[in-house]
Amino acid sequence: MNKYLNYALKIMIMCVVIFIGWAIYLDVQVVEKFSGKKWSVPAKVYARPFELFIGGQIARESVVDELKRLGYREEYLARDAGTYHISPSRMIIYTRGFQFWDGREKANRIEISFQGQYIQNIVNLRSNKSVDLVRLEPMMIGGIYPQHQEDRVLVSIDKVPPLLIDTLIAVEDRNFAHHWGVSLRGTLRALFVNVTSGKLAQGGSTLTQQLVKNFYLTSERTLSRKAQEAVMAFLLELHFSKQEILEAYLNEVYLGQQGNHAIHGFGLASQFYFGRPLAELKPQHIALLVGMVKGPSTYNPRRHPERSQRRRDQVLQIMQEQNLIAMDDYEKYKNRSLGVLAESRYRASRYPAFMQLVKKQLASDYKEENLQTEGLRIFTTMDPAAQQAAEESVVAMFKQFTSGKSKELQTSVVVTQPQNGEVLAVVSDRNPRYPGYNRALDAQRQIGSVVKPFVYLTALERGYTLASPIEDYPIDIKSGKDRWRPQNFDKQSHGIVWLKDALAYSYNLATARLGLEVGVRHVAETLYKASHHDKIPEVASLLLGAVEMSAYEVAGAYQTIASGGFKSDLRVIREVLDAYGRQLNRYPLQSKQVFDQDDVYLLSSAMQDVVRFGTARRINNIMPESLNLAGKTGT
């Protein structure tokens, strides 16, 4: 008998030793991961901030459009952050606070007075003092994601609405403040259900156990995994405070899916479903998000609105029963709509062409791993209004082409700021959301007559004037075994023409003769100084555009003309901050004068004639007369 007792005792001791060793191993895992960097946080990419200043020319409608893009809501007198109010001659905006690269700006309630199309005055209603400039927070336009495609907006627990925390605890784990990671009552209840159903149907998990499952383990439904979850939950409670555990839960919980991007945490879910930060959520919004914890797919408000509303109302009832909201409020909120955006403003590939350009310019300074995991904040030059206008114009244009080979037509658009070379918008496909081949950056095409301004600029640099006579007669040049015989578009020659008219009407013969007179090599040098394109052939056909460039390179070359002869590489990034708001990199304007301003002025004047009465005159039918446009057509 003693022999069997000793044997059993040894087995028991061995089991205890194994359990202790296992627990120590789990303890190391729990502490190491929770104490270190918990998540790989993708870089967030922002557009330019929207600036309002006294004397600025802007239509009120444009301000409202920007506010709507940022998710601001129209509300009488705008008494909450993220709202605005409009009256005939003024506008009240309650801004959101934001950490810019040059410091944090607090949320402010401001009043803007308009006089016609101009801002007459801006007053901070908190201090009742006039201010010169107000910046609205920039719109987030995308992120740079790791392979697991998780995304989250990290929130600290002191910035989370108390009602959200209280509701979460009331619905998911009312004994959270008192247990040590595992609820005995919940476990026994779940055990009874599982035994009677003959399968693992209910978990009985506390918030801590849910966090352990999502943060450390998998969703596998086995008794061994549940046992490991319980031990790790106890160890987590042993080492860390309830506040730390709750904050981690708020940032870790899975709350939905955007394509192949997982939505984690209440911070991102608030933006994803309602287009507003956590601090601006109303009780009915909080109830919906907390209700989704039980099953984000089951209670997805976009796919299953009726089911989601029933779940939300159940949570509202719990909130009322726990005295978190009054009975009158419960009835009021229960009758409110879900308030979910039909389409989320959060889109991982909202501006694919622009984002590819951002990544390309970042690649020289940052490793891809750092961009995917360190939570960097990247401030770009994108103007959302310009981007929207570019996309809408592309879509509208292609609606006209619905049959035959027109279905194969493609396009690309690059919009820049003339003064500083900032890229405001990029479109690289007839479908602006297409995330594949970037024609704006990578498609090399012969630029045709778009090259002609650089031929004429070369001539102006060498003493020609806009009134210089140019021969528009046939030309025949032998090049090896080939002959080059260019023609005008109308197959006619026009005799002696002024230099400015030859450009306005895009005469090929006059341009070719002029280019040969000033020298093909000099034209190539001019084009290189404007574009920095390093594959410019010094052949006669260059004079009519026999050189391949991308739309982005052409925009850079024309930028040099628009800026008065100053060459600056096109800029898409302004600042990069780390996850704590510290500045890592600035990308200031760097420019160099490469052409005489007087020569560029004359060229610009001639290019205005292209629009007034030349080959681009059709544009006058669609553009406001007040615009002083210059340009060049090319095929």
LUMLUM-628686 format. One record per residue (C-alpha): x, y, z. Coordinates in steps of 0.25 Angstrom, whole numbers, padded with zeros to 4 digits, always signed. Layout:
BEGIN
XYZ;...
***
This chain:
BEGIN
+0000+0000+0000;+0011+0009+0004;+0018+0006-0009;+0006+0011-0017;+0005+0024-0008;+0019+0027-0010;+0017+0025-0025;+0005+0034-0026;+0012+0044-0017;+0024+0044-0027;+0015+0046-0039;+0008+0057-0031;+0021+0064-0028;+0025+0063-0043;+0012+0069-0047;+0014+0081-0038;+0028+0083-0042;+0024+0082-0057;+0012+0092-0054;+0022+0101-0047;+0032+0101-0058;+0020+0103-0068;+0015+0115-0060;+0029+0121-0059;+0030+0120-0074;+0017+0126-0076;+0020+0137-0066;+0033+0141-0074;+0024+0141-0087;+0014+0150-0080;+0023+0160-0074;+0033+0161-0086;+0022+0164-0096;+0013+0173-0088;+0025+0181-0083;+0031+0183-0096;+0026+0189-0109;+0012+0183-0110;+0008+0186-0124;+0014+0188-0138;+0007+0202-0141;+0007+0206-0156;+0012+0219-0160;+0000+0229-0162;+0001+0238-0174;-0006+0252-0174;-0010+0262-0184;-0007+0277-0183;-0014+0284-0171;-0025+0294-0176;-0021+0308-0172;-0030+0320-0171;-0025+0334-0169;-0029+0348-0169;-0030+0354-0183;-0030+0340-0189;-0038+0338-0202;-0047+0326-0200;-0062+0322-0202;-0070+0318-0190;-0074+0306-0198;-0059+0301-0199;-0058+0302-0184;-0070+0294-0182;-0065+0284-0192;-0052+0283-0184;-0060+0281-0171;-0068+0270-0177;-0056+0263-0181;-0051+0264-0167;-0064+0258-0162;-0068+0271-0155;-0083+0272-0152;-0093+0284-0154;-0098+0287-0141;-0105+0300-0135;-0095+0309-0130;-0084+0298-0130;-0082+0296-0116;-0075+0282-0117;-0062+0279-0123;-0063+0274-0137;-0075+0283-0141;-0078+0296-0148;-0089+0306-0150;-0092+0314-0162;-0100+0328-0163;-0101+0338-0175;-0088+0345-0172;-0080+0337-0162;-0076+0323-0158;-0073+0317-0144;-0064+0305-0144;-0060+0297-0131;-0047+0291-0136;-0041+0278-0130;-0027+0278-0124;-0016+0273-0132;-0001+0270-0130;+0006+0277-0142;+0021+0277-0145;+0023+0290-0138;+0015+0288-0126;+0001+0284-0121;-0011+0292-0124;-0023+0292-0114;-0037+0290-0118;-0043+0304-0120;-0056+0310-0123;-0054+0321-0134;-0063+0330-0141;-0059+0334-0156;-0065+0346-0162;-0066+0347-0177;-0067+0359-0187;-0070+0353-0201;-0060+0343-0204;-0050+0348-0194;-0048+0345-0179;-0050+0358-0171;-0047+0354-0157;-0044+0342-0148;-0048+0342-0134;-0044+0332-0123;-0058+0331-0115;-0051+0326-0103;-0041+0338-0101;-0050+0347-0109;-0037+0351-0117;-0035+0353-0132;-0025+0343-0137;-0017+0343-0151;-0017+0329-0154;-0025+0316-0151;-0021+0302-0155;-0030+0290-0156;-0025+0277-0153;-0020+0269-0166;-0028+0258-0172;-0021+0244-0171;-0020+0239-0185;-0014+0225-0182;-0004+0217-0175;+0008+0208-0178;+0004+0194-0172;+0012+0182-0168;+0009+0168-0174;-0001+0164-0164;-0010+0177-0168;-0014+0180-0154;-0017+0195-0151;-0020+0203-0139;-0021+0217-0133;-0014+0216-0119;-0022+0223-0108;-0017+0225-0094;-0028+0222-0083;-0029+0236-0078;-0033+0240-0092;-0044+0230-0093;-0059+0235-0089;-0062+0229-0075;-0076+0225-0081;-0069+0215-0090;-0061+0209-0079;-0072+0208-0070;-0081+0202-0081;-0071+0192-0085;-0069+0187-0071;-0084+0186-0069;-0086+0178-0082;-0074+0169-0082;-0069+0168-0068;-0076+0174-0056;-0067+0168-0046;-0054+0173-0053;-0050+0182-0041;-0050+0170-0032;-0045+0157-0038;-0031+0153-0041;-0032+0150-0056;-0042+0139-0055;-0057+0139-0050;-0060+0127-0043;-0075+0129-0044;-0074+0131-0059;-0065+0119-0061;-0074+0110-0053;-0086+0115-0062;-0079+0113-0075;-0074+0099-0070;-0089+0095-0067;-0093+0100-0081;-0082+0093-0088;-0084+0080-0080;-0099+0080-0083;-0097+0084-0098;-0086+0073-0100;-0077+0083-0106;-0069+0096-0103;-0080+0106-0105;-0077+0117-0095;-0065+0123-0090;-0068+0131-0077;-0056+0140-0080;-0053+0152-0072;-0047+0164-0079;-0034+0160-0075;-0036+0146-0081;-0041+0152-0094;-0028+0161-0095;-0020+0149-0092;-0027+0141-0103;-0025+0153-0113;-0012+0158-0109;-0004+0145-0106;-0012+0133-0111;-0022+0129-0122;-0037+0127-0123;-0036+0112-0122;-0047+0105-0114;-0040+0094-0106;-0039+0092-0091;-0024+0092-0091;-0024+0106-0098;-0035+0111-0088;-0026+0106-0076;-0014+0113-0082;-0022+0126-0083;-0027+0125-0069;-0013+0124-0063;-0008+0135-0072;-0019+0144-0068;-0016+0142-0053;-0001+0145-0056;-0005+0157-0064;-0013+0162-0052;-0001+0159-0043;+0009+0168-0050;+0000+0179-0056;-0010+0189-0051;-0025+0188-0055;-0023+0202-0062;-0011+0196-0070;-0019+0183-0074;-0032+0192-0078;-0024+0201-0086;-0017+0189-0094;-0031+0183-0096;-0037+0196-0101;-0026+0196-0112;-0025+0181-0115;-0040+0177-0116;-0044+0173-0131;-0056+0181-0136;-0057+0179-0151;-0050+0178-0164;-0047+0187-0176;-0043+0178-0187;-0031+0171-0183;-0028+0181-0172;-0033+0177-0157;-0039+0188-0149;-0033+0188-0135;-0037+0196-0123;-0048+0206-0120;-0039+0218-0125;-0039+0213-0139;-0053+0207-0139;-0059+0221-0135;-0052+0227-0147;-0056+0215-0156;-0071+0214-0153;-0074+0229-0149;-0063+0237-0155;-0060+0244-0142;-0050+0242-0130;-0054+0235-0117;-0056+0248-0110;-0067+0252-0119;-0076+0239-0118;-0090+0240-0112;-0096+0229-0103;-0103+0222-0114;-0090+0221-0122;-0083+0216-0110;-0094+0205-0108;-0092+0201-0122;-0077+0199-0121;-0078+0192-0108;-0089+0183-0113;-0080+0179-0125;-0069+0173-0116;-0078+0160-0115;-0077+0158-0130;-0071+0169-0139;-0076+0161-0152;-0089+0157-0146;-0093+0171-0142;-0086+0179-0153;-0095+0191-0154;-0092+0193-0169;-0096+0178-0173;-0106+0175-0162;-0112+0189-0158;-0125+0183-0151;-0117+0172-0144;-0107+0183-0139;-0118+0192-0135;-0124+0181-0126;-0111+0178-0120;-0108+0193-0118;-0122+0195-0111;-0119+0183-0102;-0106+0190-0097;-0114+0203-0095;-0123+0196-0086;-0111+0191-0078;-0106+0205-0077;-0119+0210-0072;-0120+0198-0062;-0106+0201-0057;-0110+0216-0055;-0100+0220-0066;-0111+0227-0073;-0125+0232-0069;-0138+0226-0073;-0141+0238-0082;-0128+0237-0089;-0130+0222-0091;-0143+0225-0098;-0136+0236-0106;-0124+0229-0110;-0132+0216-0114;-0140+0224-0124;-0127+0229-0131;-0122+0224-0144;-0108+0216-0143;-0101+0228-0149;-0091+0220-0156;-0084+0225-0168;-0089+0218-0181;-0075+0217-0186;-0063+0219-0176;-0054+0231-0178;-0043+0221-0173;-0038+0214-0186;-0025+0207-0186;-0023+0210-0201;-0031+0222-0203;-0021+0230-0211;-0012+0219-0216;-0004+0227-0226;-0001+0238-0216;+0003+0228-0206;+0013+0221-0215;+0020+0234-0217;+0020+0236-0202;+0027+0222-0200;+0037+0225-0212;+0042+0238-0206;+0042+0232-0192;+0050+0220-0196;+0064+0227-0196;+0062+0231-0182;+0055+0220-0175;+0055+0205-0175;+0042+0198-0179;+0041+0191-0165;+0041+0204-0158;+0030+0210-0166;+0022+0198-0164;+0024+0197-0149;+0028+0210-0142;+0016+0218-0142;+0022+0229-0150;+0014+0241-0154;+0016+0246-0168;+0011+0260-0172;+0010+0261-0187;+0007+0272-0197;-0006+0266-0202;-0018+0276-0204;-0030+0267-0202;-0039+0278-0210;-0029+0277-0222;-0028+0262-0221;-0043+0261-0221;-0044+0271-0233;-0034+0263-0241;-0041+0249-0238;-0055+0255-0242;-0050+0261-0255;-0043+0248-0259;-0056+0240-0256;-0065+0250-0263;-0056+0250-0275;-0056+0235-0277;-0071+0234-0276;-0071+0240-0290;-0063+0228-0295;-0071+0215-0294;-0068+0207-0306;-0058+0201-0315;-0043+0204-0313;-0047+0216-0304;-0048+0205-0293;-0033+0203-0294;-0030+0218-0292;-0023+0222-0279;-0018+0235-0272;-0009+0241-0262;-0010+0254-0254;+0000+0261-0246;-0003+0275-0239;+0007+0283-0233;+0008+0297-0226;+0015+0307-0235;+0022+0314-0224;+0029+0303-0217;+0028+0290-0224;+0019+0283-0215;+0011+0272-0221;-0004+0274-0218;-0010+0262-0225;-0007+0250-0233;-0016+0241-0241;-0010+0229-0249;-0022+0221-0255;-0035+0224-0261;-0040+0217-0248;-0034+0227-0237;-0035+0216-0227;-0027+0205-0235;-0015+0201-0226;-0006+0195-0237;+0003+0201-0248;+0006+0215-0245;+0006+0222-0259;+0008+0236-0253;+0022+0231-0248;+0026+0219-0256;+0020+0220-0270;+0030+0226-0280;+0024+0232-0292;+0029+0241-0303;+0025+0255-0299;+0022+0260-0313;+0019+0275-0314;+0020+0277-0299;+0035+0279-0301;+0033+0291-0310;+0034+0302-0299;+0048+0297-0296;+0052+0299-0310;+0047+0313-0310;+0053+0316-0296;+0066+0312-0302;+0064+0322-0313;+0060+0333-0304;+0073+0331-0296;+0081+0333-0308;+0075+0347-0312;+0062+0343-0319;+0050+0351-0316;+0035+0347-0317;+0034+0355-0330;+0046+0349-0336;+0042+0343-0350;+0043+0328-0352;+0042+0320-0365;+0031+0310-0365;+0035+0303-0378;+0037+0288-0381;+0050+0282-0375;+0057+0270-0380;+0069+0264-0371;+0077+0252-0374;+0081+0244-0362;+0089+0231-0366;+0080+0223-0375;+0067+0230-0370;+0062+0244-0374;+0054+0253-0364;+0043+0260-0371;+0033+0266-0360;+0020+0272-0364;+0010+0282-0358;-0003+0276-0352;-0011+0282-0364;-0001+0277-0374;+0002+0292-0378;+0014+0301-0377;+0011+0316-0372;+0023+0324-0377;+0029+0334-0368;+0023+0334-0354;+0026+0341-0341;+0033+0333-0331;+0021+0334-0321;+0011+0330-0332;+0019+0318-0336;+0018+0313-0321;+0003+0317-0319;-0001+0309-0332;+0010+0298-0329;+0016+0299-0343;+0025+0287-0345;+0033+0292-0356;+0036+0306-0350;+0040+0299-0337;+0049+0289-0344;+0056+0300-0351;+0057+0308-0339;+0063+0297-0331;+0073+0294-0342;+0077+0308-0342;+0080+0309-0327;+0086+0295-0327;+0080+0282-0322;+0090+0280-0312;+0086+0293-0305;+0071+0289-0305;+0075+0276-0299;+0083+0284-0288;+0071+0293-0286;+0062+0281-0284;+0071+0274-0274;+0072+0287-0266;+0057+0287-0265;+0055+0273-0262;+0068+0266-0258;+0063+0255-0267;+0076+0247-0271;+0073+0240-0284;+0071+0252-0294;+0075+0248-0308;+0083+0259-0315;+0076+0256-0329;+0067+0265-0337;+0054+0258-0334;+0056+0263-0320;+0051+0276-0324;+0037+0270-0326;+0037+0262-0314;+0044+0249-0317;+0048+0247-0303;+0041+0238-0293;+0038+0243-0279;+0027+0241-0268;+0016+0250-0265;+0023+0253-0252;+0036+0257-0259;+0028+0266-0269;+0021+0273-0257;+0035+0275-0251;+0040+0281-0264;+0028+0290-0265;+0029+0294-0250;+0042+0301-0254;+0035+0310-0264;+0023+0313-0254;+0033+0317-0243;+0040+0327-0252;+0052+0319-0255;+0055+0313-0241;+0057+0298-0241;+0053+0290-0229;+0051+0275-0228;+0036+0272-0226;+0033+0271-0212;+0022+0261-0206;+0027+0261-0191;+0028+0272-0181;+0031+0266-0168;+0032+0253-0161;+0030+0251-0146;+0032+0239-0137;+0020+0233-0129;+0022+0243-0118;+0022+0255-0127;+0037+0257-0128;+0042+0263-0141;+0051+0253-0148;+0052+0259-0162;+0048+0272-0169;+0048+0273-0184;+0049+0288-0187;+0048+0295-0200;+0061+0294-0208;+0062+0302-0221;+0073+0307-0230;+0071+0318-0241;+0074+0311-0254;+0068+0321-0265;+0067+0336-0266;+0054+0341-0260;+0052+0351-0272;+0054+0339-0282;+0044+0331-0274;+0034+0342-0273;+0034+0344-0288;+0032+0329-0290;+0020+0329-0280;+0014+0340-0288;+0015+0332-0301;+0009+0320-0294;-0003+0329-0290;-0005+0331-0304;-0006+0316-0306;-0018+0316-0297;-0024+0330-0302;-0025+0326-0317;-0015+0315-0320;-0016+0300-0319;-0022+0300-0305;-0033+0310-0307;-0044+0300-0304;-0040+0301-0289;-0046+0315-0289;-0060+0308-0290;-0059+0301-0277;-0049+0310-0268;-0053+0323-0262;-0049+0336-0269;-0043+0341-0257;-0032+0331-0258;-0019+0335-0265;-0015+0321-0271;-0002+0317-0278;+0000+0303-0284;+0004+0295-0296;-0003+0283-0303;+0004+0271-0307;+0001+0258-0315;
***
